[in-house]
């Protein structure tokens, strides 16, 4: 059941915001071709498909590595944030989305029993609330990037079909 947008329960609100941003990134790939999802429109490696792949890295980094201490290699993600944007031939919209959804499920599982004030020591000592805020910051930034890239892609598509 979807949480109401405003609630006195801080944990419920944070979970709802995380899910809202997670789904916004997931859905930025809706109705795009594989080529459009991989379109390079800025000098960096940032593409829509790369953003969703990076979001998977961020989920694994903060909601697994930082909590459990498992290594990034054990988690099956890139060794650095920059490398997490690199796409392989095997990366498709569906495969990247599936990995992202799986990471989100695991994230929820890893924090389910932890209170916001709980302190975790997986990577370094930090509170669960600090991890939540870091994730929200990361996801909000990347949702903004995705909005702009998607707008550029759809604009190109309209121009191509009109011309």
C-alpha positions as MATLAB code, in Angstrom:
seq = 'XXXXXXXXXXXXXXXXXXXXXXXXXXXXXXXXXXXXXXXXXXXXXXXXXXXXXXXXXXXXXXXXXXXXXXXXXXXXXXXXXXXXXXXXXXXXXXXXXXXXXXXXXXXXXXXXXXXXXXXXXXXXXXXXXXXXXXXXXXXXXXXXXXXXXXXXXXXXXXXXXXX';
ca = [
       0.000    0.000    0.000;
       1.320    3.419   -0.927;
       2.043    5.750    1.985;
       0.270    9.109    2.131;
       2.502   11.957    1.004;
       2.635   13.542    4.460;
       2.594   11.576    7.655;
       3.725   12.186   11.230;
       5.668    8.914   10.960;
       9.132   10.014    9.807;
      10.227    6.507    8.832;
       7.138    6.003    6.675;
       7.725    9.361    5.008;
      11.407    8.625    4.309;
      10.540    5.202    2.886;
       7.842    6.772    0.686;
      10.268    9.438   -0.596;
      12.932    6.833   -1.347;
      10.446    4.723   -3.272;
       9.153    7.755   -5.161;
      12.682    8.587   -6.330;
      13.567    4.953   -7.014;
      10.546    4.565   -9.282;
      11.161    7.886  -11.005;
      14.603    6.619  -12.055;
      13.226    3.222  -13.018;
      10.483    4.859  -15.093;
      12.807    7.300  -16.888;
      13.433    4.426  -19.302;
       9.763    3.891  -20.127;
       9.001    3.631  -23.845;
      12.610    4.314  -24.894;
      14.591    2.266  -27.351;
      17.845    0.668  -26.278;
      19.711    3.268  -28.358;
      17.825    6.134  -26.739;
      18.528    4.748  -23.261;
      22.249    4.664  -24.120;
      22.308    8.071  -25.836;
      25.273   10.158  -24.755;
      24.107   13.756  -24.562;
      26.673   15.213  -22.147;
      30.479   15.001  -22.006;
      30.427   12.596  -19.038;
      29.365    8.930  -19.152;
      25.921    9.928  -17.925;
      23.155    8.283  -19.942;
      19.676    7.328  -18.810;
      20.604    3.649  -18.735;
      23.832    4.522  -16.942;
      21.922    6.545  -14.328;
      19.747    3.570  -13.447;
      22.816    1.325  -13.328;
      24.510    3.881  -11.068;
      21.410    3.999   -8.843;
      21.835    0.243   -8.353;
      25.420    0.878   -7.251;
      24.264    3.593   -4.834;
      21.605    1.277   -3.351;
      24.175   -1.474   -2.839;
      26.771    0.949   -1.488;
      24.630    2.663    1.135;
      21.997    0.089    2.040;
      24.287   -2.941    1.955;
      28.013   -2.133    1.983;
      27.613    0.647    4.589;
      25.333   -1.485    6.747;
      26.709   -5.009    6.399;
      30.320   -4.317    5.495;
      30.163   -6.682    2.527;
      32.628   -5.647   -0.163;
      31.537   -4.069   -3.416;
      32.954   -7.101   -5.204;
      30.769   -9.399   -3.084;
      27.801   -7.195   -3.989;
      28.586   -7.468   -7.694;
      28.842   -3.741   -8.358;
      31.534   -1.452   -9.721;
      34.496   -0.526   -7.554;
      33.882    3.236   -7.846;
      30.937    5.548   -8.484;
      32.456    6.629  -11.812;
      32.780    3.037  -13.007;
      29.165    2.347  -12.070;
      28.023    4.383  -15.096;
      29.938    2.176  -17.550;
      27.613    0.128  -19.728;
      28.488   -3.256  -21.177;
      26.961   -4.940  -24.217;
      24.980   -7.158  -21.864;
      23.309   -4.168  -20.213;
      19.793   -3.677  -21.535;
      16.877   -1.658  -20.276;
      15.346   -4.798  -18.835;
      18.527   -6.190  -17.261;
      19.505   -2.874  -15.670;
      15.970   -2.323  -14.388;
      15.853   -5.857  -12.962;
      19.156   -5.332  -11.134;
      17.889   -2.006   -9.791;
      14.614   -3.535   -8.568;
      16.524   -6.373   -6.874;
      18.849   -3.881   -5.165;
      15.855   -1.898   -3.893;
      14.252   -5.058   -2.465;
      17.521   -5.931   -0.731;
      17.864   -2.372    0.581;
      14.423   -2.531    2.172;
      15.272   -5.909    3.699;
      18.585   -4.651    5.108;
      16.994   -1.731    6.971;
      13.640   -3.276    7.913;
      14.677   -4.215   11.440;
      16.788   -1.107   12.032;
      15.458    2.025   13.660;
      16.431    5.406   12.232;
      18.635    6.041   15.271;
      20.409    2.686   14.955;
      24.140    2.928   14.398;
      25.724    0.681   11.780;
      29.392   -0.060   11.337;
      29.573   -1.866    8.019;
      31.793    0.673    6.308;
      32.192    3.274    9.006;
      30.139    4.288   11.996;
      26.971    6.100   10.952;
      23.319    6.224   11.813;
      20.594    4.757    9.659;
      18.949    8.190    9.352;
      22.202    9.550    7.853;
      22.174    6.758    5.260;
      18.564    7.572    4.395;
      19.380   11.243    3.894;
      22.431   10.445    1.762;
      20.345    8.125   -0.421;
      17.614   10.736   -0.819;
      20.226   13.305   -1.826;
      21.778   10.947   -4.381;
      18.466    9.873   -5.859;
      17.045   13.398   -6.050;
      20.135   14.601   -7.905;
      19.993   11.719  -10.355;
      16.251   12.127  -10.918;
      16.979   15.705  -11.981;
      19.641   14.497  -14.392;
      17.255   11.876  -15.752;
      14.490   14.444  -16.311;
      16.798   16.619  -18.398;
      18.258   13.737  -20.423;
      14.827   12.260  -21.091;
      13.553   15.664  -22.230;
      16.482   15.924  -24.657;
      15.875   12.428  -26.010;
      12.161   12.979  -26.529;
      12.865   16.341  -28.158;
      15.265   14.647  -30.593;
      12.647   12.008  -31.322;
       9.990   14.626  -32.101;
      12.410   16.577  -34.325;
      13.340   13.406  -36.231;
       9.717   12.437  -36.825;
       8.767   15.977  -37.893;
      11.678   16.355  -40.254;
];
